[in-house]
Amino acid sequence: MKWEVISRPKVCGGWAFKNLHHFGLALASKRLWRIFNGTSLWRNIIMDKYLKYKYLANWLWSSR
């Protein structure tokens, strides 16, 4: 079957499979949001070790 058919909702005749690419992007975005806006110990470790710049824009421009 075509992916377009399988990924449709069940009420529309599909099997309701998720688009894994979009689902992965959503999970990565959620993790990044929590790293930049959270207050947990894990966030502090990641920020101190890997992201010395506290602002996302500075981090993105420094990686070029």
C-alpha distances in whole Angstrom, upper triangle without the diagonal:
4,6,8,7,7,10,12,15,15,17,15,12,10,11,13,12,15,15,17,19,20,21,23,25,26,27,29,30,31,33,35,36,38,39,41,42,43,46,45,46,43,43,46,46,43,45,48,46,44,44,48,47,47,45,42,43,45,43,40,43,45,42,42
4,5,5,7,9,10,14,15,17,14,12,10,11,13,12,14,13,15,16,18,19,21,22,23,25,27,28,29,31,33,34,36,37,39,40,41,44,43,45,41,41,44,44,41,43,46,44,41,42,45,45,44,42,39,40,42,40,37,40,42,39,39
4,5,5,6,9,12,14,16,14,12,9,10,10,9,10,9,11,13,14,15,17,19,20,21,23,24,26,27,29,30,32,33,35,36,37,40,39,41,38,37,41,40,37,39,42,41,38,38,42,41,41,39,35,36,39,37,34,37,39,36,36
4,6,6,7,10,12,14,11,11,8,10,10,10,11,10,13,14,14,16,18,19,20,22,24,25,26,28,29,30,32,34,35,36,37,41,40,42,39,38,42,42,38,40,43,42,39,39,43,42,41,39,35,36,39,37,34,37,39,37,37
4,6,6,9,10,12,9,8,5,8,9,9,12,12,15,17,17,18,20,22,22,24,26,27,28,30,32,32,34,36,38,38,39,42,42,44,41,40,44,44,41,42,46,45,42,42,45,45,44,42,38,39,42,40,38,41,43,40,40
4,6,8,9,12,10,8,5,5,6,6,9,10,13,15,15,16,18,20,20,22,24,25,26,28,30,31,32,34,36,36,37,40,39,41,38,38,41,41,38,40,43,42,40,40,44,43,42,41,37,38,41,39,37,40,42,39,39
4,7,9,11,10,9,6,6,5,5,6,7,10,12,12,12,15,17,17,19,21,22,23,25,27,27,29,31,32,33,34,37,36,38,35,35,38,38,35,37,41,40,37,37,41,40,39,37,34,35,38,36,34,37,39,36,37
4,6,8,6,7,4,6,5,7,9,10,14,15,14,15,18,19,19,21,23,24,24,27,29,29,30,33,34,34,35,38,38,40,37,37,40,41,38,39,43,42,40,39,43,42,41,39,35,37,40,38,36,39,41,38,39
4,5,5,7,5,6,4,8,9,12,15,17,16,15,19,20,19,21,24,24,24,27,29,28,30,33,34,33,34,37,37,39,37,36,40,41,38,39,43,43,40,40,43,42,41,39,36,38,41,39,37,40,42,40,41
4,5,5,5,5,6,9,12,14,17,20,19,18,22,23,22,23,27,27,27,29,32,31,32,35,37,36,37,40,39,41,39,39,42,43,40,42,46,45,43,43,46,45,44,42,39,41,44,42,40,43,45,43,44
4,6,7,9,9,13,15,17,20,23,21,21,24,26,24,26,29,29,29,31,34,33,34,37,38,38,38,41,41,44,41,41,45,45,43,44,48,48,45,45,48,47,46,44,41,42,46,44,42,45,47,45,46
4,6,9,9,12,14,16,20,22,20,20,24,25,24,26,29,29,29,32,34,33,35,38,39,38,39,42,42,45,42,41,45,46,43,44,48,48,45,45,48,47,46,44,40,42,45,43,41,44,46,44,45
4,7,9,12,15,16,19,22,21,21,25,26,25,27,30,30,30,33,35,35,36,39,40,40,41,44,43,46,43,43,46,47,44,46,49,48,46,46,49,48,47,45,42,43,47,45,42,46,48,45,46
4,6,8,11,13,16,18,18,18,21,23,22,24,27,27,27,30,32,32,33,36,37,37,38,41,41,43,40,40,43,43,41,42,46,45,43,42,46,45,44,42,39,41,44,42,39,42,44,42,43
4,6,9,12,14,17,17,16,19,21,21,22,25,26,26,28,30,31,32,34,36,36,36,39,38,40,37,37,41,41,39,41,44,43,41,41,45,44,43,41,38,40,43,41,39,42,43,41,42
4,6,9,12,15,14,13,16,18,17,19,22,23,22,25,27,27,28,31,32,32,33,36,35,37,34,34,38,38,36,37,41,40,38,38,41,41,39,38,35,37,40,37,36,39,41,38,39
4,7,9,12,12,11,14,16,15,16,19,21,21,23,25,26,27,29,31,31,31,34,33,35,32,32,36,36,33,35,38,37,35,35,39,38,37,36,33,35,37,35,33,36,38,35,37
4,6,9,8,7,10,12,12,13,16,17,17,19,21,22,23,25,27,27,28,31,30,32,29,29,33,32,30,31,35,34,32,32,35,35,34,32,29,31,34,31,29,33,34,32,33
4,6,6,6,9,10,11,12,14,16,17,19,20,21,23,25,26,27,28,31,31,32,29,28,32,32,29,30,34,33,30,30,34,33,32,31,27,29,32,29,27,30,32,29,30
4,5,5,6,8,10,10,12,14,15,16,18,20,21,22,24,25,26,29,28,30,26,26,29,29,26,28,31,30,27,28,31,31,30,29,26,27,30,27,25,29,30,27,28
4,5,5,6,9,10,11,12,14,16,17,18,20,21,23,24,25,29,28,29,26,25,28,28,25,26,30,28,25,25,29,29,28,27,23,25,27,24,22,25,27,24,25
4,5,5,6,9,10,10,12,14,15,16,18,20,21,22,23,27,27,28,25,24,28,28,25,26,29,28,26,25,29,28,27,25,22,23,26,24,22,25,27,24,25
4,5,5,6,9,10,11,13,14,15,17,19,20,21,22,25,24,26,23,22,26,26,23,25,28,27,25,25,28,28,27,25,22,24,27,24,23,26,28,25,27
4,5,5,6,9,10,11,12,14,15,17,19,20,21,24,23,24,21,20,24,23,20,22,25,24,22,22,25,25,25,23,20,22,25,22,20,24,25,22,24
4,5,5,6,9,10,10,12,14,15,17,18,19,23,22,24,21,20,23,23,20,21,24,23,20,20,24,23,22,21,17,19,22,19,17,21,22,20,21
4,6,5,6,9,10,10,12,14,15,16,17,21,21,23,20,19,22,23,20,21,24,24,22,21,24,23,22,21,18,20,22,20,19,22,24,22,24
4,5,5,6,9,10,11,12,14,15,16,19,18,20,17,16,20,20,17,19,22,22,20,19,23,23,21,21,18,20,23,20,19,23,24,22,24
4,5,5,6,9,10,11,12,14,15,18,18,19,16,14,18,18,15,16,19,19,16,16,20,19,19,18,15,17,19,17,16,19,20,18,21
4,5,5,6,9,10,11,12,14,17,17,19,17,15,18,19,15,16,20,20,17,16,19,18,17,16,13,15,18,15,15,18,20,18,20
4,5,5,6,9,10,10,11,15,15,17,15,13,17,18,15,16,20,20,18,17,20,19,18,17,14,17,20,18,17,21,22,21,23
4,5,5,6,9,10,10,13,13,14,11,10,14,14,11,13,16,16,15,14,17,17,16,16,14,17,19,16,16,20,20,19,22
4,5,5,6,9,10,13,13,15,12,10,13,14,11,11,15,15,13,11,15,14,13,12,10,13,15,12,13,16,17,16,19
4,5,5,6,8,12,13,15,13,10,14,15,13,12,16,17,15,14,16,15,13,12,10,13,16,14,14,18,19,19,21
4,6,5,5,9,9,12,10,8,11,13,11,11,15,16,15,14,16,16,13,13,12,16,18,16,17,20,21,20,24
4,6,6,8,9,10,8,5,8,10,8,8,11,12,11,10,13,13,10,11,11,14,15,13,15,18,18,18,21
4,6,9,11,12,11,8,9,12,10,8,12,14,12,10,12,11,8,8,8,12,13,11,13,16,16,17,20
4,7,10,12,12,9,11,14,12,11,14,16,16,13,15,14,10,11,11,14,16,15,16,19,20,21,24
4,6,9,9,6,9,12,11,11,14,16,16,14,16,15,12,13,14,17,18,17,19,22,22,22,26
4,7,8,6,7,11,11,11,13,15,16,15,16,16,13,15,16,20,20,19,21,24,24,24,28
4,5,5,6,9,10,11,12,14,16,15,17,18,15,17,18,22,22,20,22,25,25,25,28
4,5,5,6,9,10,11,12,14,14,16,17,15,18,19,23,22,20,23,26,25,25,28
4,5,5,6,9,10,11,12,13,15,16,15,17,17,21,21,18,21,24,23,22,26
4,5,5,6,9,10,10,10,12,13,12,14,14,18,18,15,18,21,20,20,23
4,6,5,6,8,10,10,11,12,11,14,15,18,18,16,19,21,20,20,24
4,6,5,6,8,9,10,13,13,16,16,20,19,16,19,21,20,19,23
4,6,5,6,7,9,11,11,13,13,17,16,13,16,18,17,16,20
4,6,6,5,6,8,7,10,11,14,13,11,14,16,15,15,19
4,6,6,6,9,9,12,14,17,15,13,16,18,16,16,20
4,6,7,10,12,14,15,18,16,13,16,18,15,15,19
4,6,9,10,13,12,15,13,10,12,15,12,12,15
4,5,7,9,9,11,10,7,10,12,10,10,14
4,6,9,10,12,10,8,12,13,10,12,15
4,6,7,9,6,6,9,10,9,11,14
4,7,9,8,8,11,12,12,14,17
4,6,5,6,9,10,11,13,15
4,6,5,6,9,10,11,13
4,5,5,6,9,10,12
4,6,5,6,9,11
4,6,5,6,9
4,6,6,7
4,6,6
4,6
4
